[in-house]
Structure formats: C-alpha cells, structure tokens
Amino acid sequence: MRGIWTTDHIRQAEERLMAVTPEGDLMRRAAYGVSVRAAELLAEHTGSVTGRRVVLLVGAGNNGGDALWAGAFLRRRGVGVTAVLLNPDKAHPAGLAALTRAGGRILTAEESPQWIEQADLVVDGIVGISAKGPLRPAAAALLDHVSAPVLAVDLPSGVEPDTGAVTGPAVRATCTVTFGAYKPVHVLNPGRCGDVVLVDIGLTGELGEPDLRRLDAADVAAEWPMPGPADNKYTQGVTGVAAGSSAYPGAAVLASGAAVRATSGMVRYAGPAADVVRAHWPEIVATGSISDAGKVQAWVVGPGIGTGRDGRDVLAHALSQGVPVCADADAITIIARHPEVLDARDPDTPLVLTPHDGEFERLTGFAPGADRVGAVRDAARRFHAAVLLKGHCTLVADPGGRVLVNTARGSWLATAGSGDVLSGITGSLLASGIDPWLAAGLAADVHARAGELAAGGVPASASGVLAAVPDALRRVRALAH
C-alpha cells in the first residue's frame, strides 16, 4: 500500500533528517527533482528545453527556496528563468543567490505580468505545507496571467495540505513534485495537484506508520479472492442480498449482479423482487423472505428496501445472524432514524456502512465538511464499524483509525444505481472472509476502475459499470504483473 503522511508528521521527520544532514543538502536534492520534472514538462509541451522560458512564483521560506534552486539548475540547461518575488525581503537567501549567480532574472510582482504571460512553464513556489487558507490577493492576481502549464513545488499553493480543501484562490497544477512522502492533499484533491511525482530525499526511515493508505493495482490483485484447486461454491463465500422491492426491483438486480460479477461462490437473494432477479441472474438462489434465505457468510442490506417497518425488520434480521453486514442506502437511513436497530448486532460482528454525504449527515448529525478524513474516522469509532464515505474521493475508515483513500478516476460513478453495484461487490468480499476495512477499500477500487472502463470517455449507466466489473479485475491483474 502507498503510505500518506500528515504535514505534522512530515515536518517532524524532516527535522530529524536535517539534524544529521549538511545544511542545504535536502533543499538542493528536492530542487534538483523539481528541475528534472520541469525540463520534462518543457519537452512534452514545447518540444525542447534549451531557450524556453520559465517563471518562478516565489514566496517566503523553504518552498520559495526550492523554486529558486530549481531555477538555478534549469539555467544550467539553457533555460531562461525569471523569479517573481512576492515578498522580496523574505526570499530564501541561498536560493536567491544561486539563481542570481546562474544568470536568472529577478522581478517584483508588479513587474511580472508580461513575463508570466510569455512563459512556457510556471513553477509554483508560493507557499509550502505550513501554509493554511487561500492565496493572498497579490499572489492570486498573478494567476490571472498564467496560461502555461504549472508545476507545483510540494503542493498547489492555496490548497489546504491535510484536507485538500479549497476555500478561495488557489493554484491548479499540471504536475506536482513532492518530497520524501505523499501528503493528504495529493490524494484528497488530485484535480488540483495534477500528476504527482515523488522525489526521494532520504525521509523514509524517519516517517513511521502512515496516516492514510492507498491501494495500488498490485495490492488489489494480491488481496482479491481467487478460487484454488480445493475450492467450491461454499468455500468461495456465499453472499446474501436483501434489496429492492416489487415496485422498484432495479436495486436488487444491480446489487445481486455485482455480487455475482465480483466472483462470489454463491449468491442468495431474499426479497420481493425475487422473480425479477432470477430472470436477470439464473445462477442466483432467490426467495421472497430473508427468513427463508438459507445460510450465508455475509449480507448486503438496504438498497431499495424502504425505510418503514418491513425494512427495519429485514435489517434487524440480517444484523442478528452473526455474519458481516454491508448496510447501504435505506439501511443507513433506518439506522439514522432508529439507532436501536443496531441492538440486534453483536458488537464484534463486522459491519460496513456505505453513506454518501447526505446519508452521512443523517447518520451522524453533521455533514462531512472540509475535514472528511476526520469525519469518517469519528463515524467509524462511533458505530464500531468500517465506514465507506462515498464521494469524488472515497474514504474508508475503521474503528482503530486506519483510513484508506480511493482517488477518483473521473465522475463516471455519479449515476443512479452505482452505489448498489458497490454494495454488492463489498458484500461479496465480506463473504470471502476479508477484513471489512480492506474489503470496502478493495471494492471501492474495482468499482472505480469499472466505472472508468464502462464510461470510455462518455457517461455510463450503473448497468454498464456492473458489466465492466470482470474487465476491471482483469485489468488489475494485468497491471500487477
């Protein structure tokens, strides 16, 4: 898994490393990495490096110093470099001296608009990970003159480093070069960061356990259950699905089908849409009542069951069976309105809650807000459950505080029924015995990949996402190998 660390942990690690590293060495390593990526961007966008024009937007402190040193390295490659000092009295002395020696041009903000407009690349070195809040007016005004690609140093200025929140003027980068470790902003607001390149400055041994984690294709391929020679339909996991209604059978078809496509050994459907489910999925064992469903190893409960007495009874029955439960959609609303329904659950029995923002607010009494990581952690502790908070960036927290981040692959999943597909995939993984936190994270990853494949650059339906699940799994295995 890819580790992500908060800015407090990054700063502490940097302090420990700087105490045993010659002064200025870490900055020069970081800046050299910026200069290499800057040269690559120039070549990609203009076809050459030598003779091209780069403008550095330079704030106070070390972030500005990184930009200045990077400019000095670029001058050695024949690049014309202009540094715009937003706070000349606080510009990094050594970086400024290095750029001046290399023949770089130094300007104030007032002198810079025409140079910014003519740039082939703009380097954002305005603020670093210690900054909070949006850009100040003087810096924000300079962005109006930018038309070239933007390379951000460590993070796009104006974006909150630990939450990815944007509350005012902020940089939108083509690429971000970060140092030592990934920060939350890089996964929580990838649209602002662009491509993120990590430069190794020797920080790894100082970091400790990550604050957030992100799965990559190799993780998904390694953890996804695949049948072995001794397996049968029961050992691969039997998933129960209680979803849909006679009037609205679509949720039942989608959630049950997702459990099938995600390679459950067997799927049992229980509910009033049994005939419709059988017609779509003849391999599913379908019955009209959850009490008649037979033995399962996990339940998916909620999509389309309604929030009245019948829905409450279905949810309570599933929670009482001593097997993992994925509670989605109407089940979340039931829990919000009737929290006593959770009394049917043994507290040690795994539970996954999968709210979108509106359901999260009903469930907890407050909206996720800017600090979505903090909000989902608190909810996981409160309900002693794995909580999957849907959104452009999906988060999965467990009661112990672990958080998985699934970075969006576009907005293709913002379509009716998409969440039903996700809950079916999650239930299938729970039935196979996977840890609920990891099961929800794996499901979110493959769901996002399926959405991307189904869309192919144009909007896709939930049925299309469902159909693409096997292809997403094949893609994951191909990438892992």
C-alpha positions in Angstrom: 0.0 0.0 0.0 1.1 3.5 -0.7 1.6 5.5 2.6 0.4 9.1 3.0 1.5 11.2 6.0 0.1 14.4 7.5 2.1 17.6 7.4 2.9 17.4 11.1 4.5 14.0 10.7 6.4 15.2 7.6 7.8 18.2 9.4 8.9 16.1 12.4 10.6 13.6 10.1 12.3 16.4 8.2 13.6 18.0 11.4 15.1 14.6 12.4 16.7 14.2 9.0 18.1 17.7 8.8 19.7 17.3 12.2 22.1 14.7 10.6 22.3 16.2 7.1 24.6 19.0 5.9 22.8 22.3 5.7 21.1 23.0 2.4 21.6 19.4 1.2 17.9 18.4 1.4 16.8 21.5 -0.4 19.2 21.0 -3.2 18.0 17.4 -3.6 14.4 18.5 -3.7 15.1 21.3 -6.1 17.0 19.1 -8.5 14.0 16.9 -8.7 11.8 19.9 -9.5 14.2 20.9 -12.2 14.2 17.5 -13.8 10.4 17.4 -13.9 10.3 21.0 -15.2 12.6 20.1 -18.1 10.4 17.0 -18.9 7.3 19.2 -19.0 9.0 21.8 -21.2 10.0 19.0 -23.6 6.5 17.5 -23.5 4.7 20.8 -24.2 7.1 22.7 -26.4 9.4 20.0 -27.9 12.6 21.4 -26.4 14.2 22.7 -23.2 17.1 25.0 -24.2 15.9 28.5 -24.8 12.5 28.1 -23.2 11.1 30.5 -20.6 10.2 29.5 -17.1 8.7 31.8 -14.5 9.1 31.0 -10.8 6.4 32.4 -8.4 8.4 32.6 -5.2 7.1 33.1 -1.7 8.9 33.3 1.6 10.7 30.4 3.2 11.8 27.0 2.1 9.1 26.4 -0.6 10.3 29.5 -2.4 13.9 28.4 -1.8 13.1 25.1 -3.6 11.8 27.0 -6.5 14.8 29.3 -6.7 17.3 26.4 -6.5 15.3 24.6 -9.2 15.6 27.7 -11.4 19.4 27.7 -10.9 19.6 24.1 -12.1 17.4 25.0 -15.1 19.7 27.8 -16.1 22.5 25.3 -16.4 20.4 23.6 -19.1 20.0 26.8 -21.1 16.5 27.8 -19.8 15.6 31.4 -19.4 14.4 31.7 -15.8 12.6 34.7 -14.2 11.8 34.7 -10.5 8.9 36.8 -9.3 9.4 37.6 -5.6 6.1 38.0 -3.8 7.9 39.0 -0.6 11.4 40.1 -1.6 12.6 40.8 2.0 11.8 37.1 3.0 13.1 35.3 -0.1 15.4 32.4 0.7 18.9 33.9 0.7 20.9 30.9 -0.5 18.4 30.1 -3.3 18.2 33.7 -4.4 22.0 33.9 -4.5 22.2 30.6 -6.5 19.7 31.8 -9.1 21.4 35.2 -9.4 24.8 33.6 -9.9 23.3 31.3 -12.6 22.0 34.4 -14.5 18.4 34.3 -13.6 16.2 37.4 -13.7 14.7 38.7 -10.5 11.4 40.7 -10.6 8.8 42.0 -8.2 5.2 41.1 -8.5 4.4 44.5 -10.0 6.9 44.0 -12.8 5.9 40.4 -13.7 2.6 40.1 -15.6 4.1 40.2 -19.1 6.8 37.7 -18.2 4.2 35.3 -16.7 2.0 35.6 -19.9 5.0 34.7 -22.1 6.2 31.8 -20.0 6.4 28.3 -21.4 6.1 26.9 -17.8 5.3 28.4 -14.4 6.7 27.0 -11.2 4.5 27.5 -8.2 6.7 28.1 -5.1 4.4 30.4 -3.3 3.7 28.5 -0.1 4.5 25.1 1.4 2.9 22.6 3.7 3.0 25.0 6.7 0.5 27.4 5.0 -3.2 27.5 5.6 -6.0 29.1 3.7 -6.3 30.6 0.2 -3.8 32.7 -1.6 -3.5 36.3 -0.6 -4.7 38.9 -3.1 -1.3 39.8 -4.6 -0.5 36.1 -5.3 -4.0 35.4 -6.6 -3.8 38.3 -9.0 -0.7 36.8 -10.7 -2.6 33.6 -11.5 -4.9 35.6 -13.9 -1.9 36.0 -16.2 -0.9 32.3 -16.3 -1.7 30.3 -19.4 1.3 27.9 -19.4 1.4 24.6 -17.6 2.0 24.9 -13.9 4.5 22.8 -11.9 3.7 23.0 -8.1 6.5 22.6 -5.6 5.3 20.1 -2.9 1.6 21.2 -3.3 -0.5 23.6 -5.2 -0.5 26.9 -3.2 -3.8 27.8 -1.6 -5.0 24.2 -1.2 -5.1 23.0 2.4 -2.4 20.4 2.8 -4.1 18.0 5.2 -7.6 18.1 3.9 -7.3 19.1 0.2 -9.9 21.8 0.9 -10.1 24.9 -1.3 -11.7 27.9 0.3 -10.6 30.7 -2.1 -8.0 31.4 -4.7 -5.6 28.5 -5.3 -3.3 27.1 -7.9 -4.4 24.3 -10.2 -1.3 22.4 -11.2 -0.5 20.4 -14.2 2.0 18.4 -12.1 3.2 18.5 -8.5 6.6 17.4 -7.4 6.6 16.4 -3.7 9.5 15.4 -1.4 10.1 12.4 0.8 6.5 11.3 1.1 3.0 11.8 -0.2 0.8 14.3 1.7 -3.0 14.1 2.1 -3.6 16.9 -0.4 -2.1 14.7 -3.2 -4.8 12.0 -2.8 -7.7 14.1 -1.4 -7.6 16.7 -4.2 -5.9 15.2 -7.2 -7.7 17.6 -9.5 -5.7 20.5 -8.1 -2.4 18.6 -8.0 -2.3 17.0 -11.4 0.3 14.2 -11.8 2.2 13.8 -8.6 5.9 12.9 -8.7 7.7 11.8 -5.6 11.3 12.8 -5.1 13.3 10.6 -2.6 15.2 12.9 -0.2 16.0 10.1 2.3 13.0 10.7 4.6 11.6 7.1 4.6 13.4 5.9 7.7 12.1 8.8 9.7 8.4 8.6 8.8 6.9 5.9 10.9 3.4 4.5 10.3 1.4 6.3 7.6 -1.7 8.4 8.5 -3.6 7.3 5.3 -3.1 4.5 2.8 -4.0 4.0 -0.8 -4.2 0.7 -2.6 -2.4 0.2 -5.9 -3.1 -2.5 -8.5 -0.6 -5.0 -7.0 -2.4 -4.7 -3.6 -5.8 -5.3 -5.2 -4.6 -8.3 -7.3 -2.9 -9.8 -4.2 -5.8 -9.4 -1.9 -8.8 -10.2 -4.2 -10.0 -13.8 -3.6 -9.4 -16.2 -6.4 -10.5 -19.8 -6.4 -7.9 -22.5 -5.8 -8.0 -26.2 -6.7 -9.6 -27.2 -3.4 -12.4 -24.5 -3.5 -16.1 -25.0 -4.2 -19.1 -22.6 -4.3 -19.3 -22.6 -0.5 -15.7 -22.0 0.3 -15.6 -19.0 -2.0 -18.2 -17.2 0.0 -22.0 -17.2 0.0 -23.4 -13.7 -0.3 -26.9 -12.8 0.8 -28.6 -9.8 -0.7 -31.7 -8.2 0.8 -32.5 -5.3 -1.6 -35.2 -3.9 -3.8 -39.0 -4.1 -3.8 -41.7 -5.4 -6.2 -42.2 -1.8 -7.4 -38.5 -0.9 -7.6 -36.6 -4.1 -8.4 -33.6 -2.4 -10.0 -31.6 -2.1 -6.8 -32.0 -5.9 -6.2 -30.8 -6.7 -9.8 -27.8 -4.4 -9.5 -26.6 -5.4 -6.0 -27.2 -9.1 -6.6 -25.5 -9.0 -10.0 -22.5 -7.2 -8.6 -22.0 -10.0 -6.0 -22.1 -12.5 -8.9 -19.7 -10.5 -11.0 -17.3 -10.0 -8.1 -16.9 -13.8 -8.0 -18.9 -14.9 -5.0 -19.2 -18.7 -4.9 -22.9 -18.4 -4.5 -25.4 -15.5 -4.2 -28.7 -15.8 -2.3 -31.3 -13.1 -2.9 -34.1 -12.5 -0.4 -36.9 -10.1 -1.1 -40.0 -9.2 -3.1 -38.0 -8.8 -6.4 -37.1 -12.5 -6.4 -38.7 -13.2 -9.8 -37.0 -10.3 -11.5 -33.6 -11.2 -10.0 -34.0 -14.8 -11.2 -34.9 -13.5 -14.7 -31.7 -11.5 -14.9 -29.4 -13.9 -13.0 -30.4 -17.5 -13.2 -27.4 -18.6 -11.1 -28.8 -16.7 -8.0 -30.8 -18.7 -5.5 -33.8 -16.4 -4.8 -36.5 -16.4 -2.2 -39.2 -14.0 -1.1 -38.2 -13.6 2.5 -34.9 -13.1 4.4 -36.0 -15.6 7.0 -36.2 -18.3 4.2 -32.9 -17.4 2.5 -30.7 -20.1 4.0 -27.1 -19.8 5.3 -24.9 -17.0 4.0 -21.5 -15.7 5.0 -22.3 -12.0 4.6 -25.4 -9.9 4.0 -25.8 -6.9 1.8 -28.9 -5.0 3.1 -30.6 -1.8 2.2 -30.7 -0.7 -1.4 -34.4 -0.1 -2.2 -35.9 -2.0 0.8 -37.7 1.1 2.0 -37.5 2.8 5.5 -40.7 1.5 7.0 -41.4 -1.4 9.4 -40.7 -4.1 6.8 -37.3 -2.5 6.0 -36.4 -2.3 9.7 -37.3 -6.0 10.2 -35.1 -7.1 7.3 -32.1 -5.1 8.6 -32.6 -6.3 12.2 -32.7 -9.9 10.9 -29.5 -9.6 8.9 -27.7 -7.9 11.8 -28.8 -10.7 14.2 -27.3 -13.5 12.1 -23.7 -13.2 13.4 -22.2 -12.7 9.9 -20.7 -9.5 8.3 -23.2 -7.0 7.0 -22.8 -4.3 4.4 -25.6 -1.7 5.2 -26.3 0.7 2.4 -28.9 3.2 1.2 -32.2 2.7 3.0 -30.5 0.6 5.7 -28.4 3.7 6.6 -31.5 5.8 6.8 -33.1 3.2 9.1 -30.1 3.3 11.4 -30.2 7.1 11.5 -33.9 7.2 12.4 -33.9 4.0 14.6 -30.5 3.5 16.1 -31.9 0.9 18.4 -31.9 -1.5 15.4 -28.2 -1.9 15.9 -29.0 -3.7 19.2 -29.6 -6.8 17.1 -25.9 -6.9 16.2 -23.2 -8.5 18.3 -20.7 -5.6 18.5 -17.9 -7.9 17.4 -19.7 -8.8 14.2 -18.2 -6.9 11.2 -20.4 -4.1 9.9 -19.7 -1.8 6.8 -21.7 1.4 6.4 -21.5 3.0 2.9 -23.0 6.5 3.1 -22.8 9.3 0.6 -22.6 12.8 2.1 -26.4 13.2 2.6 -26.7 9.8 4.3 -23.6 10.6 6.4 -25.2 13.7 7.7 -28.4 11.8 8.6 -26.4 9.1 10.2 -24.1 11.3 12.3 -26.0 14.6 12.6 -23.4 16.6 10.7 -22.0 17.0 7.2 -18.5 15.6 6.5 -17.2 19.2 6.0 -13.8 20.1 4.8 -12.0 17.5 7.0 -13.6 14.4 5.5 -10.8 12.2 6.9 -11.5 13.3 10.5 -15.3 13.0 10.0 -15.1 9.4 8.6 -12.7 8.4 11.4 -15.1 9.7 14.1 -18.0 7.9 12.5 -16.1 4.6 12.4 -15.3 4.9 16.1 -18.9 5.9 17.0 -20.6 3.0 15.2 -17.7 0.5 15.7 -17.9 -0.2 12.0 -15.9 0.3 8.8 -17.4 3.4 7.2 -17.0 4.0 3.5 -17.8 7.6 2.7 -18.6 7.9 -1.0 -17.6 11.0 -3.0 -15.2 12.2 -5.6 -12.5 10.8 -3.3 -13.8 7.8 -1.4 -12.6 7.2 2.1 -12.8 4.0 4.2 -12.1 4.2 8.0 -12.2 1.5 10.7 -12.7 1.9 14.4 -9.0 1.8 15.0 -8.4 4.9 12.9 -7.0 3.4 9.8 -8.1 5.2 6.6 -7.9 4.0 3.0 -8.2 6.6 0.2 -9.5 5.8 -3.2 -8.7 8.6 -5.6 -11.4 9.3 -8.2 -11.0 8.2 -11.8 -13.4 10.8 -13.1 -17.0 11.4 -12.2 -18.4 8.5 -14.1 -19.9 6.9 -10.9 -22.2 9.8 -10.2 -25.2 7.9 -11.7 -28.3 6.2 -10.2 -27.7 2.6 -9.1 -23.9 2.9 -9.0 -23.9 2.6 -5.2 -26.0 -0.6 -5.4 -23.2 -2.1 -7.5 -20.6 -1.0 -4.9 -22.5 -2.6 -2.0 -22.8 -5.9 -3.9 -19.1 -6.0 -4.6 -18.4 -5.2 -0.9 -20.7 -8.0 0.3 -19.0 -10.5 -1.9 -15.7 -9.6 -0.4 -17.1 -9.8 3.1 -18.4 -13.2 2.4 -15.0 -14.4 1.4 -13.7 -13.5 4.9 -11.7 -10.4 4.1 -11.2 -7.8 6.8 -14.2 -5.3 6.5 -11.9 -2.2 6.1 -9.9 -3.9 3.4 -13.0 -5.4 1.7 -14.6 -1.9 1.4 -11.3 -0.4 0.1 -10.9 -3.2 -2.5 -14.5 -2.8 -3.6 -14.1 1.0 -4.0 -11.0 0.5 -6.1 -12.5 -2.1 -8.5 -15.8 -0.2 -8.6 -13.9 3.0 -9.7 -11.9 1.1 -12.3 -15.1 -0.5 -13.6 -16.7 2.9 -13.9 -13.8 4.2 -15.9 -13.8 1.3 -18.2 -17.6 1.4 -18.7 -17.5 5.1 -19.5 -14.7 5.1 -22.0 -14.8 8.9 -22.0 -18.6 9.3 -22.0 -21.2 8.9 -19.2 -22.2 5.3 -18.4 -25.1 3.7 -16.6 -24.9 1.6 -13.4 -25.7 -1.5 -15.6 -22.6 -0.6 -17.7 -20.5 -0.3 -14.5 -21.8 -3.7 -13.4 -20.9 -5.3 -16.7 -17.4 -3.9 -16.6 -16.5 -5.4 -13.2 -14.8 -8.6 -14.6 -12.8 -6.4 -17.1 -11.7 -4.2 -14.2 -10.5 -7.3 -12.3 -8.6 -8.5 -15.4 -7.1 -5.0 -15.8 -5.9 -5.1 -12.2 -4.2 -8.4 -12.6 -2.6 -7.3 -15.8 -1.2 -4.1 -14.2 0.0 -6.1 -11.2 2.1 -8.4 -13.4 
